[in-house]
Amino acid sequence: MSTITLDQAIDVAMQLPLEQREILLDVIRRRDIEARRQEIAWDAEESLAAFRAGELKPQSADEVIRELRRALEDAE
């Protein structure tokens, strides 16, 4: 499969009639949503396996929220 640039893809998409462009956008959105769902499911499976293997400790919701906030602050 040959690769194309984003500009080339946009140029090709803009040649489609409006209705087909709307369908294309809908298809892309749905595929992105499904890809994200699969990524979340894989992360969840990996996390559960790590927890069951004793690699993660049980934490309360407050502890998790506190750690997430700390990580977000450190990222800024």
Secondary structure as GFF3:
##gff-version 3
##sequence-region A 1 76
A	DSSP	alpha_helix	6	14	.	.	.	ID=ss1
A	DSSP	alpha_helix	18	52	.	.	.	ID=ss2
A	DSSP	alpha_helix	61	75	.	.	.	ID=ss3
###
